[in-house]
């Protein structure tokens, strides 16, 4: 386990400002502060941005199609069996 974490511990140590030099070992050796490097993670079930946009696009298209079907059904119902009210019936 320690063997796997040695490089991470070394990186963390070399990023810390030391009390004697008031600088990090990275800066003293390289002349700049490196950016943190993220660890490699195992695969996740989180979708990529492209997958998310594609899924959202498909969901919106499906919803628009369902909305159109509902609109058509309402239009058909409004013309079928519709008898307008007369003033004296209200």
C-alpha positions in Angstrom: 0.0 0.0 0.0 2.8 2.5 0.9 4.5 1.8 -2.3 1.5 3.0 -4.2 1.2 6.2 -2.2 4.9 7.1 -2.1 4.7 9.3 -5.3 1.6 11.1 -4.0 3.3 11.7 -0.6 6.4 13.0 -2.3 4.4 15.4 -4.5 2.5 16.7 -1.4 5.7 17.2 0.5 7.4 19.0 -2.3 4.4 21.4 -2.6 4.6 22.5 1.0 6.4 25.8 1.8 9.3 24.9 4.2 9.9 27.1 7.2 13.6 27.4 6.7 13.7 28.4 3.0 10.2 30.0 2.8 9.8 28.3 -0.6 8.6 24.9 -1.8 11.1 22.3 -2.9 9.4 22.3 -6.3 10.0 26.0 -6.8 13.7 25.8 -5.6 14.3 22.8 -8.0 12.2 23.8 -11.0 11.7 27.6 -10.7 7.8 27.3 -10.8 5.0 25.8 -8.8 3.4 22.8 -10.6 -0.4 22.4 -10.8 -1.9 19.6 -8.8 -2.2 16.5 -10.9 -5.4 14.6 -10.3 -5.2 10.9 -9.6 -6.3 8.5 -12.2 -9.8 7.3 -11.2 -11.4 4.1 -12.1 -14.2 4.2 -14.6 -17.3 5.9 -13.3 -21.0 5.7 -14.4 -21.0 9.5 -14.8 -21.8 10.4 -18.4 -19.5 12.5 -20.4 -20.7 16.0 -21.4 -21.4 14.7 -25.0 -23.5 11.8 -23.7 -25.4 14.1 -21.4 -26.2 16.6 -24.1 -27.3 13.8 -26.5 -29.6 12.3 -23.8 -31.0 15.7 -23.0 -31.6 16.4 -26.8 -33.4 13.0 -27.2 -35.5 13.7 -24.1 -36.5 17.1 -25.4 -37.4 15.7 -28.8 -39.5 13.0 -27.2 -41.3 15.5 -25.1 -41.9 17.8 -28.1 -43.4 14.8 -30.0 -45.6 13.9 -27.1 -46.7 17.5 -26.8 -47.6 17.6 -30.5 -49.7 14.4 -30.1 -51.5 15.9 -27.2 -52.1 19.1 -29.2 -53.5 17.1 -32.1 -55.8 15.1 -29.9 -57.1 18.3 -28.3 -57.7 19.8 -31.7 -59.7 16.7 -32.8 -61.8 16.8 -29.6 -62.6 20.4 -30.0 -64.1 19.8 -33.5 -65.9 16.6 -32.7 -69.3 16.7 -31.1 -69.0 20.3 -30.2 -72.2 22.2 -29.9 -71.8 25.9 -29.1 -73.8 27.2 -26.1 -76.6 29.5 -26.7 -77.0 32.6 -24.6 -80.1 31.3 -22.8 -78.4 28.0 -21.9 -75.7 29.5 -19.8 
